[in-house]
Each structure stands twice: as C-alpha cells, then as structure tokens.
C-alpha cells in the first residue's frame, strides 16, 4: 500500500514538474516592427516570460529617423541593448519623431511565478517528494538521499578548507594584491585593441602627432586638459599608433591604481577593509572603461591616489626626501588634469595647517616655501599654454552645465546632494556608453562610509578633514562657475575618496565583532558590489559602444568609385581620418572634404560638390536626426540613401 501511495505521489510531482516546465520553456522572443511618421522602429525582448520576479531579459532596439529615444524613461542611443527586469515594469520604448510626435511601444513580459497556480504546483512537488522520502519505501531514493548527505558533508569540508586557505592568503598582502592586480590587468586588457577609437581618442591622436611645439599648440586648440598627457602619447607614437599603443598608458595606469588604492586605504583602515577597497577598484566598470580610453583620466585617478598617499607619508615622516617626492607628484598632477589642482590645494592647506599647529614648520620653512613656488610656477605654465584657451569650454552653457550652480538659492542644496550622488555613481561606472548600469550596492556601501566619516568617533579630525575638504573646495568651485561638480569625468579625482568611503564602511562593519549579523552584512554588501560589477563589466564587453566608424570606412572602401567624393561632418572627422588613412592615405587630402556640424555648413559643401559629376558619400557621428531632417528638405532627397547606421555613426550616399 505504501508503495502504491508513493508511486502516485511521484507521478503527481512529475506532472507538476512537466506543467511548470511547459510554462517556462514556452518562452520566446517578442518584437515590434513599426514605421511611424517616417521613423523606423525595431524593438525586441529576448523572452516574453520569465519564471521568477528577479529574472531579467535583454531588450534590443534600433530606430531611425527620430529625434529622441527613451527606454523605460531613460535616454538611449539609436541602437543598442540593455538588461531590463520585468518586475520593475514592462519594457517600454518611447520615441519622439522628427515632427515631434511621441509614440510608445511596450512589450509585456509575463512573470510566471506571480501566478497562484505556480505556487500550488511547487508546493505539490515539495510535499510529494517529502512524503515519499518519509515513507521510506524506495531504496533508490534512500540511496540518493544518502549520497546527497555525503555530498553536503564533502562540500562543507571543502568550504572550510577554502576559508582556511583564504585566511592564510589574506595574511600575505603581497601575494593577495599581486593576484588582484593580475586579475585587474586581465579585465583591462580584454579587447583593449579591438574596440574602435571614439571621437575624443581620435582627436587625442591628432593632437599628440608632430613635434613638442605642435603638440602644445594643438592641445590648446582642440583639447580640454593640460598638455602633459598628449606629450606622453607623443612619445608612445614613436613606436606606433595602433589602438593598443594609444590606450596602453591608460591601461597601465589603471592597473597601478589597484595596489595604490590598497596602500592608501591601509593608511586609515584595517587590512580587510583595504582588501575590500582594492577588490572594488579591481572590478569597477568605471575603472575598466577608463583603462580602455585613450585620455588622461586613469592617470588622473592614479595621481590623485598618489598625491594623497605621499602627503600622508610626509605628514608622518617630514623629511626632505619625502618632500621632494611630494613636490614631484603634486607638480605632475597640476600638469595632468584641471581637477587635480583643487585636490592639491586641499592637501596643501592641510599641510600648511599641520606645520603651523604643531610648530614644526620652522625647520622646513624654506622647503615648504619652495614647494609653494613650484606649484605656482606649474599653475602659471598650465594657464599660459592651455588653460586660458580652455576656460570658455568650462562655461555653464556647455555639456557640463549641470555641474554648476544656477545661482537660484533654493536649488543649492538639491544641486549639492544630487551631484554628490552622481559622483558616487560615476565612480562605479554608471554613465558608460550612456546606458544604465547597476550601481545600487556600491552607492549603499560608499554612502554608509560617508556617514561613518562624518559621525564615527573613531575617525580623527585630521582624517575627516582630509576626506571632506576636497569635496568642499570642489563645491565652492562649482558655485563660482570655476569648475564643474557632478558625476562627470572632470571630477574623477574625487572618486578616490568615494572608494575610501567604501573602505570606511567595511572597516566599521567588520569592527563590530560582537555582532555577527553585522559582519555578515558587510560580506553580503561586498558580494553584492562585486557580483553586480562583474555583471556590468561583462555587459560592457558585449555592448557595441558608440562612435564606431570602422564599418562606414569599410563600406566606402569596398564600394568606392573613381569619381566619388567623401564629405565628413566634423564630429566624425578625426575618427574617419584615422581609419581611412590605413586604406588610402594618399587620398585623404584629395577626395575627402571636411565640414562643420551645422546643416548650413555641410549643406554648402554638398551643394558645391553636386556641381561636379560623381557620387557623394557623407559620414556623420551624432548627427543622424539633424541630417535626416536637413536631407528631407533638399531637392536631391530622392537620390539619397542610407547604406549604414551603426553605434551613433551614419553613412549616406547621394547618387548623381
């Protein structure tokens, strides 16, 4: 009788499994294709149903002939993919067409587990199997249960051994940090040479070409930073100009940041907290992205951490040797990036006050005075060779406008709060490719660390001042319209402190040794940060990015006719020149015409070229909507086709 009952229960459980499997495996992609007021829309989700509420799907889209496009309320580029979670709402794509019509497309994704029947079936499976095991009538099931128990004991023993080995490893910082650095190097060098140069990188390549005098002059005209980094790239170009070589400085600097952040965090917090800080820096999407970006930002991050470290070291051992190291680091920082002088000013104020308060300044008065003169000379040099030309680009009407206070009194507090939060998110890579990345775990950890620094009694006034004064000076600079304070790359020097806030939170939580649940919370927070960051990095590798002009160049090279001319709109000129010159370097100056980024400018160039026989290729970056509107009003619109659209780069052909 027991065997019959057990067989019926197993059959019931099997039917329940089949029912759940059928509902789950029936998931399939869902998509929408539409032609709305001249706009072409393709919108797809990878699955039209998920099992659990926490599961996510991949939303993909490609739209043309539109003015703006939003995914779940967030502005996105015209083609891309993003992970979306149906529990937060059905994936919705909203477009604004060229005639200002707003249209929304929604692809509902069903969550199976929200159905009451699902819970009933799961309960049936669990209860049936539990009763069968309890009846103890099937020897195979008993053997399986014994095997599972032995497997659990083996797993437990293995985990215990792994934890013991891990503890021994953590007692050897040199080995641990070396392993973290190697892992970080692997993340940063992955696909380093395969992603296309974007506009800023290609411009940097042009700036860094030529003699030292040429580099300084071109940097003043076309860049928005001091000349040191372009001069360093100029030396690299002596060995070659591949994507790998152009990005090598950034990659190496980002790798060096990992042990540097460990050493810096170790000055203030426990070894475990310093390990946590280094681990977060290792896997942070923001660090990986700037490691693969041929600009000065990874070096800025390294110099910011080094500037704080050498200051703290000199404070503890005020020798002339340490002062020389400090001076060299600070002067280099002034020459590297415009944000670093605000950090150095904060450190300099703390340095002078330290000597004044402790009356040690007399012995080093001459040395400290020489340091001030060197800093002033460096600032003067930077001002005359680059900053005076760049100052207008930091105005409140530029793309960094939100980084300045708008002079309205009741907006001051929201501006400071929102922009500080933006810097925390930026530190973890939220703004990469203009997509939405998961930063919640990190912001929670770093936010807790900020509260610890503000209110924890164990934080000394000197450390509190060190962590907070740079933020205060940055906010003052934004109030005075001198420098933006927001989650932009210009504020990357402040992200060093954001990572230190995370270390402060870990140190605080781990110090509560009498409360095991708090220590578990620290581990959970770290796991959340690391797992979400690795997921972000993996999605970053898979993302197409933006400003990839290589497909357009390849298409032109494959289809170019003798009488063809090429018009490159300004935002695409440096990228196009970099890749096209590899195929037809002798033709760059003969058949390629560069123009501005306004319809009146490139329209005049096109009209002039149409007076001659032959086709006209037009290459644009970040101009698709404006150009589509322009071309629709031209008499040759019927002769214009769009052979290619890819990651913010568009290719048009005017035939005849």
N, C-alpha and C positions, 0 to 999 in steps of 0.2 A: 504493500500500500504506500509505504514511504517512497519507494522508487517511482511509482506512478505519479505521485504528487510532485516529486522533484522534477520528473520529466515534463510535466505540464508547466511547472514554473519556469524551467529553462526555455521551453517553447514560447512562453509569454514574453520572457526577456528578449529572446531572439527577434520576435515580431516587433517589439518596441524599438530595438536597435535598427531593424530594417526601416521602420517608419521614420525614425529620426534621420537615418542615412539618406533616404529618398528625398526628404525635405531639404537636407543640406547639400547633397550632390546635385540637385537640380538647379543650383545657382549658375547663372550665365551672364556674360557681359550685356550691358544695356547701353544704348546710344541714341543720340538725337542728331539728325542732319537737317539743316534748315537754310533757307535763303530768304532773308528778311530785309526788305528795303535796300537791296544791293549788298548786304552783308552775308558772307558765307560762314556757317557755323557748324562745327562738328564737336560734339560733347559726348563723352563716354565714361562709364564707371566699369571697373574690372569685374564686379559681381553685383547682381541685382538683389542679393540677400546674403546676410551673414548669420552665424549661429548665435554668438554671444554679443551683448551690447558693447563690449570693449573692443570688438574687432573693427578693423578699418579696411577701406578699399582704396584703390588708386583711381583718381579722376584725371582724365586726359582731355585736352581740348585744343582746337586750332580754329581761329577765327580770322577773317579777312574783311577788309572794307568797313572797319568800325573805328569809333573814336576812343572808346574806353571799354575795358572788360574787367569784370569782378567775379571771383569765385568765393561763394559764401560771404560776400560783403567785403572781401579783401582784394585790392587792385592787383592784377597779374599781367604778365606779358601776353602777347597774342597767341603763343603756342607753348605748351608745357604740360607737366603732370605734377600732381601733388597728392599726398596721402590725406584722406578725409575720413572722419569717423561718423557713421550714420547716427550714432546716439546723440551727437551734438546738433543734428538737423539734417534733412535731406540735402545732398549735394545740389547746389543751385549755381548756374552760370548766368550772370546778368551782363548784357551788352548795351552800349549806347552807340547807335549808328551815326553815320556822318550827318544825317539830318536831325540829330538829337532825339531820335525815338529810342525809348528804353524798352527792352524785351528781356524777359527772364525765362530760363529753361531749367526745369527741375527733373532729376532722375531719382525717384524714391527708391531707397534700399530697405528691404524688409528685414527686421531683426527677429529671427525665428524664436529665440529663447523668451521673447516677451509674450509669446502665446501660452495660455494656460495649459493647453494640451501638451506642450513640450515638457513642462514641469511634471505633469502627470506621468508621461512616458518615462522620464528619468527616474521618478520615484518607483515606478513599476520595475524597472531594470534593477535598481539598487535593492529593493525589498526582495525581489525574486531570487537574486544571487545570494543575498544574505540568508534567506530561509533555506536554500539548497545546501549551502555550506553548513548551516546549523543542523540539518537533518543527517549529515554525515553518511550518506548512502552511496556516493560515487567516489570510488578510490582515486580515479584520475584527478578529480577536483581536490581531494585531500593532498595528493602529491604536489599539485600546482600550488596549493596554499603553503605547503612546507617549503617548496622552492622559493616562493616569494619571501617567506620569512627569512630564509638563509640569505637570499639576495639583499634584503634590507640590512641584515647584520653586517654583511660584507661591505655594503655601501657606507654604512655608519662607520665601520672601521677605517675605510679608505678616506672618508671625510676627516676623521680625527687625525689620521696620519698627514693629510694635506694641510690641515690647520697647523699642526706642529711644525711641518716643514716651512710653511709660510711665516710662522713666528720666528723661526731661526733666520729666514731670509731677511725679514724686516729688521733684524738686529745688525744687518750688514748694509748700511746705506749705499756704499759704493757700488755693490752688485745690484741692489734694487733699483737705484736711479739709473744705472747703466742700462738695465733691461727696459725700464720705462722709456729711456731716450732712444733705444733701438726701435722699440715699438712705435714711438712718435715719428721717427725717421721713416719707417715703412709707410705710415699713414700719409706723410707729407710728400714722399717721392712717388706714391702711387699715381700713375697717369700724369705726372708732372709735365711731360713734354708733349702730351697728346691733345690737351685741351687748347683750343685756338686762343691766340692773343686777343684780348679785348682792346677797345679803343685806347684807354689810358696806358696800357702796356705798350702798344704800338707807338703812341706818342712819345713815351719814355725812350723807346729805341731810337727814334729820330733825334730827340734831344741829346742823347748820350753819344751820338755819332759825331766824328770830327775832332778837332783839336780841343785843348782845355778851354781856350778862349771861346771857341764856338759853343762848347757845352754850357758855359756860364751864360753866354748871351741868349742861347736858345731856351735855357731853363727859365730865364727871366721873362721871356715872351710867352712860353707855352705851358709852363708848369705852375703848380701852386705850392711848392715846397722849396726849402733851401737847396743849394746845388751839390751838397756832399754825395747824396745817393746817385744822381746822374754821373758824377765824376767817378764813382766806384764802378758803375756799369760801363763807363767808358773804358776802364782797364779790362773788364771782362770781355768787351767786344774785340780786344786784340787777339783773343783765342777763337772767336766765332760768335755768331748771332742767332743760334738756334733757340727755340723756346726753353729748352733745358738750361742753357747757359744764362739766358736772361733772367730766369727765375731762381737760379742757384743761390744767389745772395739771400733772397727772402727765405728759401727753404732751410739753408744752413742756420740763419739767424733764428728761425722759429724752432729748430731743433735745439739750439743752445738755450732757448728760453726755458726748456723743461728743467734741466739741473739748476739753472739760475733761480727759478721760482722756488725750488726746494730749498736752496741755500738761504734765500730771502725769508721764506716763511719760517725756516728753522731759527732765525734770529728772534722771533717773537713767540712761537708756539711749539708744542710738543712735536716729537718726531712723527708720530702717527698723523697729526694734522698736516705737517709739511708734506708727508707722502700723499695725503689726500689732495692737497693743493697741486702737487706735481702731476698726479694722475688726471685731475680735471683739465689741466693745461694740455696734457698729452692728447686727450681725446676730444677736446673742444673743437667744434666745427669752425668757430671764428679763427682759431689758430691754424687749422688745416687750410682754410680758404686763403688767408693772407700769406701762408707759406708758399702757395701756388700762384701768387700775384706779384708781378714784377714792379712793385712800388716799395716805398720806404717803410711801410707800416710794421712789418715783422722786426726790422732793425730798430724801429722806434720802441716797440714793446721790449726788446732786449735791452736797449739803452736806458729805458725808464726803470726797469728792474735793477739794472746795474748801478744807476745813479743813486737809487735808494740804498742799495747794499753798501756801496763804498762810503756813502755818508754815515751810515750806521756804524760801519767799521772804523771810520776816522773818529767818530764820536767816542768810541771805546778806547781807541789807541791813537791819539792825536800826534802822530809822528810826521816828519816832513815827507817821508816816503809815501805814506798813505794820503797826504795832502796832494802830492804830485799826481797820484793815481786818480784822486777825486777830481782835480782840476782838468785832467785829460778827458775823463769821462763826461764831465759837465760841458766842456767846450765842444766836444764831439756832438753832444746832444743838441746844442744850440744850432749847429751846422746841419743837423739831420732833418728836423721837423719843427714846424712852428708851435706845436703844442708843448713840446718839451721845455722851452724856457719858462712856462708857467709852473711846471713841476720843479724845475731847478730853482726858481725864485722862492718857492715854498721851502725847499730844503735849505736854501741859503739863509733865509730868515731864521729857521730853526738852528742852523749852525752858529750864526752870529749871536743869537739869544743864549745859546748854550754856553758860549765862552764868556759872555757878559755876566750871566748869572753865577757861573762857577768861578769867575775871576781867573780863568786860565788863558784869557785872550792876550795878555801882555807878552807871554813867551812866543806866541805865534802871530803877533800883530802884523809883522811885515809879510809873513806868508799869506795870511788871510787877506791883507790889502792887495797883494799881488794877484790872488785869486779873483778878487772883485774887478781888478783892471783887465785881467784876461777875459772874464765874462763880458765885460762892457765892450772890449775890442771885438769879440766874436759877434755880439749882437750888432755892433756897428757895421762890421763887414757884411753880415747877412742882410742888414737893412739896405745898404747901398748897392749890393749886387743882385738882390732879388726881391726883398720884402716891399720896397717902395713901388715896384711894378705890380706886385701881387695883392696889395691891400684892397683895391676895389673889388677883387673877387671874393672877399670875405664879407661883403656887404649884406645887409638884411634883405636885399631883393634877389639874392642868389638862391641856389638849391638848398643852402644851409640856413634859410631864413628862420625855420622853427627853432634853431639853436640860439636865437637872440630873444631878449625880452622886447615885447612890443610897446613898452612904456605905459601900458594900462595898469594901474595899481592893483586891481583885483585879479589880474592874471599872473601876478608874480609867483604866488605860492603854487598854483597848478603847474606853471611852467617849470619851476624847480623840481617839483615832485615827479611830473611826467617825464621830464628829460633825464632825471637821475635814474628812473626806472628804465628808460630807453638805453642808457649806458650799461646798466646791468644786463639787459637782454642782448645788447650788441656784443658784450664781452663773450657771450656764448654762441654768437653767430646768427642772430635772428634775421638780419637783413640781407643775408647772402642770396644773390640772384633775385631779390625782391620777393622771395617766397616766404611762407610761414613755417618756421622750424620750431621744434619743441624746446622751450627754454624754462618751463614752469618749475621743474625740480631744482635747477641751478639758481633761479631767482629766489626761490624759497630759502635755499641754503645760504646764499650770499646776503639776502635780506635779514635773516636771523643773525648773521655775522655782523652786519651793520649795527643792529640793536645791541649786540654784545660789546662792540667797540664803544658805543655811546654810553652804556649804562653799567657794564660789569665792573665791579670794584677792582678786580684783578688786573685790569688794563691800566697801565700807568699814564699819567697826564702827558708825558713825552710821546708815548706810542699813540695815544689818542690824537694828539696834535699832528703827528706825522701822517696818520691815516686820513684826517679830515681837512687839514689846511689846504692841500692841493684842490680839493673839491670846492672849497670856499673861494679860492682865488679864481678858479675856472668860472664859477657862477658870477663873480664880480666882473670878469672879463666879458661875459655874455651880456650883463646889464649895461656895460659901457660900449657895447657893439664892437668890441675888440677881437673876439674870438668866439666861435660857436660852442655852446654847451648842450650836447644832445647825443643820442646814440648813433653818431656818425664816425667815420674813420678818423676824422680830425681829433677826436677825443680818445684815441686808442691808448694814449699814455695813462689815462685814468683807470683802464681796465686792470692794470697791475693790482690796484687796491681792491678791485672787485673780487679778484681771485684770493687776495689776502683776507677779505671779509669771509669768504667761504672757509678758509683755513681757521679763522677765528671761531666760526660756528662749530666746526668739527672739534676743535680743541675744547670748547665749552661743553659740548655734549659728552665727549669722551672723559672729561674730568669728573663727571657726576657718576663716579664708580659705584656709589652705594645704591644707585637706581638703575638696575639692569635694563629696564624698559627704555630708558633714555639712551643708553648705549646702543641698544637695538635700533632705536630711531635714527641715530647717526649713521649706522650701517645701511639702513633702508634708504635714507636720503642719498648717500653716496652711490648706492646701487642704482637708484633712480636716475641720478645725474649721468653716470657712466653709460647705462643702457640706452637712455634717450639720446645721448651724444653720439654713441656708435651708430645708432639708427639714423641720426641726422647725417653723419658722415657717409654712410652707405647710400642714402638717398642723394646726397650731393654728388657722389661719384656717378650715379645713374642719370642725374639731371643733365639736360643738354646745355645748360648755361645760357649765355646771351652773347650777342655780337660775334657770332662765328661766321666770318666772311669766306671761309675756305670753300664751301660748296658753290658760292656765287663765282668765285675765281675759277674753280674747276669747270663750271658750266660755260663760262665765257671762253676759256682756253680751248675747250673741246669744240665749240661752235663758232669760233671767231672767223670772219671773212676778211679779205684784204682791205675792203673799203669801210669796215666797221670802225666806229669811234666809241669811246667809253667816257661817260660822264659820272664822276664820283662826287656825291654830295658830301659836304665837309666832315660830318660826323664819322664817315667811313673811310676817309682818305688815307690815313696812316695805316690802318689795317689792310686795306686793299693794296697799297703800295708795297707793304712788307711781303705779302704772299704772291702778288702778281709778278714782282721783280724776280722771283725764283724761276718763273717760266719764260718771261720775255723782258729781261732787264733793259734791253736796248730800246724797247718801245714805250717805256714809262713816260718819257718826255715827248713822244711823237704823236701818239694816238689817244692819250688819256688827258681829259680836261677836268680840272677840279673847280668846284663852285661852292658858294656859301650854303647855308642850311635854310634859306628862305625861298619861297616859290619865285619871288621876283628875281632872285639871283640865279638859281639854276634854270628858271624859265628862259631867261635871256640867253644863256649858254646853249640851251636846246634849240631855241629859235634860230640862232646863228648857224648851228651845225646842220639844221634841216635845209639850209640853202644849198648844201652840197649833197651829192649822191651818196648813198650808203645807209646802213642801219646804225641805230644809236642804242647802246646799252647804258642803262642807268643803275647805279649801285647806291643804295641808301641804308643807313642804320638809324633806327629810332625816328624814322620819318614817314612810315608807311601810311598812316592815316592822313597826314597833311598832303603827301604827294598824291594819294588816291583822289582826294578832293580836288587838288590842282589839275590833275590829268583829266578828270571827268569834264572839266570846263574848256578843254582845248580842242581845236578843230581836228587834231590828229588822234583823238582818244580812241577811235575805232581801229586805228593801226597799232595800238599799244597793247601788248600782252604782258603777263606777269609770270615768267617761267619759274620763279623760285621765291619762296618765303621761308626763312629758317632763323630761329632764335634772334629775332629783332632785326635781321638783315633782309632786305628786299631787293630783288633784281627785276627790272622792267626792260622791255625791248620795244623800240619804236621802229617799225619795218617800213622803210621807204619815206 
